[in-house]
Amino acid sequence: MKKLSLIAILITSIVGIYCLPDLQRYPNAKFEQITKEYTQADSIDFLYTKNYRIARLHYEDSIQYFALSTDYAVIKGYSGITTLGIIFDSAYEVAKVSIIASEDTRSFVNKLKTRRFLDQFIGYKKNDKMKIVTGATISSKAVIKSVEMTAAKVLPILELL
């Protein structure tokens, strides 16, 4: 009986670490505020449906798209969830990844920010091998999974726009 309980606890812990079932959406007004703050676009169109929320960013010479990872995937790092702002370029590739907010351990998040970890996502394509930050392994894996899952859900939508 103890062995079964231990297995159940282990399975629950693993599932809890890697994927939480409920998406943590910001209200639309907060999404718009975050978009304006992090993108510095000349103008923005906010595209909302019941299934997705994307901002179309207009710049002088290009159009890009912005999405929050927690609209599409809620992945727990070492001690909490990190919300990423992901910008996709007009070729539908990742152009930039920013940490918007994090409930994860501050020292681990700082390692992700200072070691140029987020720069590796520029041009991200499915099945690209991403590097993990030593000393922030679980947090790194959670961010990687968030980018992968968000891109997998957002890219098909962008192709229809």
Secondary structure, DSSP 8 states (H G I E B T S, - for coil): -HHHHHHHHHHHHHHHHH--SS-----HHHHHHHHHHHH--SEEEEEE-SS-EEEEEE-SS-EEEEEEGGGT---B-SSSBEEEEEEE-TTSSEEEEEEEEE-S-HHHHHHHHHTTTGGGGTT--TT------TT-HHHHHHHHHHHHHHHHHHHHHHHH-
